């Protein structure tokens, strides 16, 4: 919280503790996370077939390819960031 003098690490630990307590009291983990899963998947389906003209099988296949492309791009950007950070440490 702002104004509490909490460091970023302390705030992170406080938030992590709250999240873990919340999950500890959740009976059905699958049901709790399903909304996010559906929303994320819908994003890729909308990207590859916004008008829903493809068959469900083809839409799913293309959505999976779009998801994998997105994750690969994130990995590439993370690798670049790590390399730049390592290079900056050397300087």
PLY file of the C-alpha trace (Angstrom):
ply
format ascii 1.0
element vertex 91
property float x
property float y
property float z
element edge 90
property int vertex1
property int vertex2
end_header
0.00 0.00 0.00
1.17 3.49 -0.71
2.26 5.42 2.32
2.91 2.35 4.46
6.64 2.33 3.79
6.31 -1.16 2.32
8.99 -2.15 -0.16
8.09 -3.73 -3.48
9.33 -7.10 -2.18
7.19 -6.82 0.97
4.13 -5.85 -1.06
4.76 -8.78 -3.38
4.96 -11.20 -0.44
1.77 -9.77 1.08
-0.10 -10.19 -2.20
1.28 -13.69 -2.74
0.17 -14.68 0.77
-3.33 -13.37 0.10
-3.54 -15.25 -3.20
-2.36 -18.50 -1.62
-4.89 -18.15 1.21
-7.61 -17.56 -1.35
-6.67 -20.65 -3.34
-6.41 -22.67 -0.12
-10.08 -21.99 0.58
-11.24 -22.74 -2.99
-13.03 -26.06 -3.35
-13.20 -26.27 -7.16
-10.03 -24.89 -8.72
-11.12 -25.78 -12.24
-14.40 -23.89 -11.98
-12.67 -20.87 -10.47
-10.15 -20.56 -13.27
-12.43 -21.57 -16.15
-13.62 -18.03 -16.91
-10.08 -16.86 -17.54
-9.31 -19.90 -19.64
-12.40 -19.38 -21.79
-11.67 -15.68 -22.17
-8.07 -16.29 -23.19
-9.05 -18.95 -25.71
-11.82 -16.73 -27.15
-9.18 -14.07 -27.80
-7.34 -16.38 -30.18
-10.54 -17.63 -31.82
-11.59 -14.03 -32.46
-8.18 -13.31 -33.92
-8.29 -16.16 -36.44
-12.04 -16.28 -37.20
-13.86 -13.13 -36.10
-16.95 -13.90 -38.21
-17.11 -17.56 -37.15
-17.08 -18.84 -40.72
-14.64 -21.71 -40.09
-15.62 -25.10 -38.76
-15.09 -25.48 -35.01
-12.24 -27.92 -35.64
-10.41 -25.58 -38.03
-11.02 -22.59 -35.75
-9.56 -24.53 -32.80
-6.55 -25.59 -34.86
-5.84 -22.04 -36.00
-6.48 -20.60 -32.53
-3.92 -23.01 -31.09
-1.39 -21.90 -33.71
-2.11 -18.24 -32.85
-1.66 -19.00 -29.14
1.64 -20.77 -29.77
2.84 -17.87 -31.95
1.98 -15.44 -29.15
3.80 -17.50 -26.52
6.83 -17.86 -28.79
6.92 -14.09 -29.28
6.79 -13.58 -25.50
9.68 -16.02 -25.09
11.70 -14.18 -27.73
11.12 -10.83 -26.03
12.06 -12.30 -22.64
15.29 -13.71 -24.10
16.17 -10.31 -25.54
15.47 -8.63 -22.20
17.67 -11.15 -20.38
20.48 -10.65 -22.89
20.30 -6.87 -22.62
20.28 -7.08 -18.83
23.35 -9.35 -18.87
25.12 -7.03 -21.29
24.32 -4.02 -19.09
25.81 -5.80 -16.07
29.05 -6.39 -17.99
29.39 -2.70 -18.84
0 1
1 2
2 3
3 4
4 5
5 6
6 7
7 8
8 9
9 10
10 11
11 12
12 13
13 14
14 15
15 16
16 17
17 18
18 19
19 20
20 21
21 22
22 23
23 24
24 25
25 26
26 27
27 28
28 29
29 30
30 31
31 32
32 33
33 34
34 35
35 36
36 37
37 38
38 39
39 40
40 41
41 42
42 43
43 44
44 45
45 46
46 47
47 48
48 49
49 50
50 51
51 52
52 53
53 54
54 55
55 56
56 57
57 58
58 59
59 60
60 61
61 62
62 63
63 64
64 65
65 66
66 67
67 68
68 69
69 70
70 71
71 72
72 73
73 74
74 75
75 76
76 77
77 78
78 79
79 80
80 81
81 82
82 83
83 84
84 85
85 86
86 87
87 88
88 89
89 90
